[in-house]
Amino acid sequence: MTDTKNHSSGGLSGSPEGRVFQPASFAELAEAVELAFDYRGDVTVSLKSGESLSGYLFNRQVDGSDSYLEVFPSDSSRSRHIRYDQIAAIAFTGEDTATGKSWENWIAKKDSERRAEVERVAADAKARGIV
């Protein structure tokens, strides 16, 4: 699959944000759609007709010649159904909202919030003369 963004060797690592994939086969297209489905930002789907559609890919169905994806366009409230055979390229154009956010960071944040709450409750209890 042609990835138009220069990146280090070793395959995809981290977020595909900013990359453009121009699949050369059905298998490569299916792989690019899976990446787009897992992506936490908007993608731009370029169609063979020359049309481009930006939005959030929320569904896909891989079923041979009946394969399709569905996108909530950025400029419309109605979803769009796009057959795989209409797709020329998929670009990861929106910000990946989960970049740099790991489970460990979430745990550390929650632990800090819990400790602050314990300290607040203890100070409140001390001020009331309970402790």
C-alpha positions as CSV (number, residue, x, y, z in Angstrom):
1,M,0.0,0.0,0.0
2,T,1.4,3.4,-0.9
3,D,1.8,5.6,2.2
4,T,2.5,9.1,1.0
5,K,4.0,10.3,4.3
6,N,7.6,9.7,4.9
7,H,8.1,7.7,8.1
8,S,10.7,5.5,9.6
9,S,11.0,1.9,8.5
10,G,9.5,-0.7,10.8
11,G,5.9,-0.2,9.7
12,L,3.1,1.8,11.4
13,S,3.9,2.8,14.9
14,G,1.8,5.2,16.8
15,S,-0.9,7.2,15.2
16,P,-1.5,7.3,11.4
17,E,-2.4,11.0,11.8
18,G,-1.3,12.9,8.7
19,R,-0.8,9.8,6.5
20,V,-2.4,9.2,3.1
21,F,-2.9,5.6,1.9
22,Q,-3.5,4.9,-1.8
23,P,-4.2,1.1,-1.8
24,A,-3.2,-0.9,-4.8
25,S,-5.4,-3.9,-4.1
26,F,-8.5,-4.9,-2.3
27,A,-6.5,-6.4,0.6
28,E,-4.6,-3.1,1.0
29,L,-7.9,-1.1,0.9
30,A,-9.4,-3.4,3.6
31,E,-6.3,-2.8,5.7
32,A,-6.5,1.0,5.3
33,V,-10.2,1.0,6.1
34,E,-9.5,-1.0,9.3
35,L,-6.9,1.6,10.3
36,A,-9.4,4.3,9.6
37,F,-12.1,2.5,11.6
38,D,-9.8,2.3,14.6
39,Y,-8.7,5.9,14.2
40,R,-10.0,8.4,16.7
41,G,-10.2,11.4,14.4
42,D,-11.6,12.4,11.0
43,V,-10.5,10.9,7.8
44,T,-10.8,12.1,4.2
45,V,-11.9,9.5,1.7
46,S,-11.0,10.4,-1.9
47,L,-13.2,8.8,-4.4
48,K,-12.3,7.7,-7.9
49,S,-14.9,10.2,-9.2
50,G,-12.7,13.1,-7.8
51,E,-15.0,13.8,-4.9
52,S,-13.5,14.0,-1.4
53,L,-15.4,13.4,1.8
54,S,-14.1,14.3,5.2
55,G,-15.6,12.9,8.4
56,Y,-15.7,10.2,11.0
57,L,-15.7,6.6,9.8
58,F,-18.1,4.7,12.1
59,N,-18.9,1.5,10.3
60,R,-17.5,-0.9,7.6
61,Q,-18.5,-4.2,6.1
62,V,-16.0,-6.4,4.3
63,D,-17.9,-8.8,2.0
64,G,-16.1,-9.1,-1.3
65,S,-17.7,-6.9,-4.0
66,D,-20.4,-5.7,-1.6
67,S,-17.8,-4.2,0.8
68,Y,-18.6,-0.7,2.0
69,L,-17.8,1.9,4.7
70,E,-20.0,4.5,6.4
71,V,-18.9,8.0,7.3
72,F,-20.5,10.9,9.3
73,P,-19.4,13.8,7.1
74,S,-18.0,16.9,8.9
75,D,-20.4,19.1,6.9
76,S,-23.6,17.1,7.2
77,S,-25.8,15.4,9.7
78,R,-26.5,12.5,7.4
79,S,-24.2,9.5,7.1
80,R,-22.7,8.4,3.8
81,H,-22.4,4.9,2.5
82,I,-19.4,4.4,0.2
83,R,-18.5,1.2,-1.6
84,Y,-14.9,0.0,-1.5
85,D,-14.7,0.0,-5.3
86,Q,-15.3,3.8,-5.3
87,I,-12.3,4.6,-3.0
88,A,-9.1,5.9,-4.4
89,A,-7.3,7.0,-1.2
90,I,-7.9,7.4,2.6
91,A,-6.1,10.3,4.4
92,F,-6.0,10.6,8.2
93,T,-6.6,14.3,8.2
94,G,-8.2,14.9,11.6
95,E,-6.4,15.1,14.9
96,D,-6.1,11.7,16.6
97,T,-7.8,12.5,19.9
98,A,-6.2,9.6,21.7
99,T,-2.6,10.3,20.7
100,G,-0.4,10.1,23.8
101,K,-3.2,9.0,26.0
102,S,-2.4,5.6,27.4
103,W,-4.0,3.4,30.1
104,E,-1.1,4.2,32.4
105,N,-1.6,7.9,32.1
106,W,-5.3,7.5,32.8
107,I,-4.5,5.4,35.9
108,A,-2.0,7.9,37.2
109,K,-4.6,10.7,36.7
110,K,-7.3,8.8,38.5
111,D,-4.9,7.9,41.3
112,S,-4.0,11.6,41.8
113,E,-7.7,12.6,41.8
114,R,-8.4,9.9,44.5
115,R,-5.5,11.0,46.7
116,A,-6.7,14.6,46.4
117,E,-10.2,13.6,47.4
118,V,-8.9,11.6,50.4
119,E,-6.9,14.6,51.6
120,R,-9.9,16.9,51.1
121,V,-12.2,14.5,53.1
122,A,-9.5,14.1,55.9
123,A,-9.1,17.9,56.2
124,D,-12.9,18.3,56.3
125,A,-13.2,15.6,59.0
126,K,-10.3,17.3,61.0
127,A,-12.0,20.7,60.7
128,R,-15.2,19.2,62.1
129,G,-13.4,17.6,65.0
130,I,-14.3,14.0,63.9
131,V,-10.6,12.9,63.6
